[in-house]
């Protein structure tokens, strides 16, 4: 099983972080290590995939807080595990509660405040990014816990890259000019990762506290990609939590 880790989070032994890929699962075909029950995969295979993934991380699914993502800018503060409806970001101060973000091209942004001991997991697709979900999460961290952006540690995970992520002008025009370039057939190539880096910096997060994984989920077949595989695409998970 291939797990994506973060170099910046390795500086903090209390932080557990890992993101799945499509390798190491039992699902058939391109589903691989699919971790979602909502993509027409065999539910028994999904259960086994989850069992293997969480075992690889050394955690129990009973301690995981999940999102039912809807490309919103809704943020939920959680104190327990389980499913959280209609939200695309989770925050917790609780140890041994592991936040899960589901991914298949959209950008996972994971945050840690090492002074206040607060974590957040954010699903930032193009809609969430234009809705400034990262900024809204940072503001909620400040209002609820007194976090300051200058102390936040951020990891941006594998997602659709500007090498492959084609969008129309109506989408590209909603992003800073430096986050898109002209492609072919009237399309634009969009850099959602860069847009979220800009958002972090504008909010006061230090550049030295931001790590960006450069992998493109569309281009690299190690990852699930809805753009590439359509209805045969599985879903990955990015997990962050604080251990006791």
HELIX and SHEET records of a PDB file:
HELIX    1   1 UNK A    9  UNK A   11  5                                   3    
HELIX    2   2 UNK A   29  UNK A   31  5                                   3    
HELIX    3   3 UNK A   43  UNK A   57  1                                  15    
HELIX    4   4 UNK A   61  UNK A   63  5                                   3    
HELIX    5   5 UNK A  126  UNK A  130  1                                   5    
HELIX    6   6 UNK A  133  UNK A  145  1                                  13    
HELIX    7   7 UNK A  149  UNK A  151  5                                   3    
HELIX    8   8 UNK A  169  UNK A  172  1                                   4    
HELIX    9   9 UNK A  177  UNK A  179  5                                   3    
HELIX   10  10 UNK A  192  UNK A  203  1                                  12    
HELIX   11  11 UNK A  207  UNK A  209  5                                   3    
HELIX   12  12 UNK A  226  UNK A  229  1                                   4    
HELIX   13  13 UNK A  230  UNK A  232  5                                   3    
SHEET    1   A 5 UNK A  15  UNK A  19  0                                        
SHEET    2   A 5 UNK A 236  UNK A 242 -1                                        
SHEET    3   A 5 UNK A  98  UNK A 103 -1                                        
SHEET    4   A 5 UNK A  64  UNK A  67  1                                        
SHEET    5   A 5 UNK A  82  UNK A  84  1                                        
SHEET    1   B 6 UNK A  75  UNK A  77  0                                        
SHEET    2   B 6 UNK A  89  UNK A  92  1                                        
SHEET    3   B 6 UNK A 118  UNK A 124 -1                                        
SHEET    4   B 6 UNK A 107  UNK A 113 -1                                        
SHEET    5   B 6 UNK A 152  UNK A 156 -1                                        
SHEET    6   B 6 UNK A 210  UNK A 212  1                                        
SHEET    1   C 3 UNK A 166  UNK A 167  0                                        
SHEET    2   C 3 UNK A 188  UNK A 190 -1                                        
SHEET    3   C 3 UNK A 180  UNK A 182 -1                                        
END                                                                             
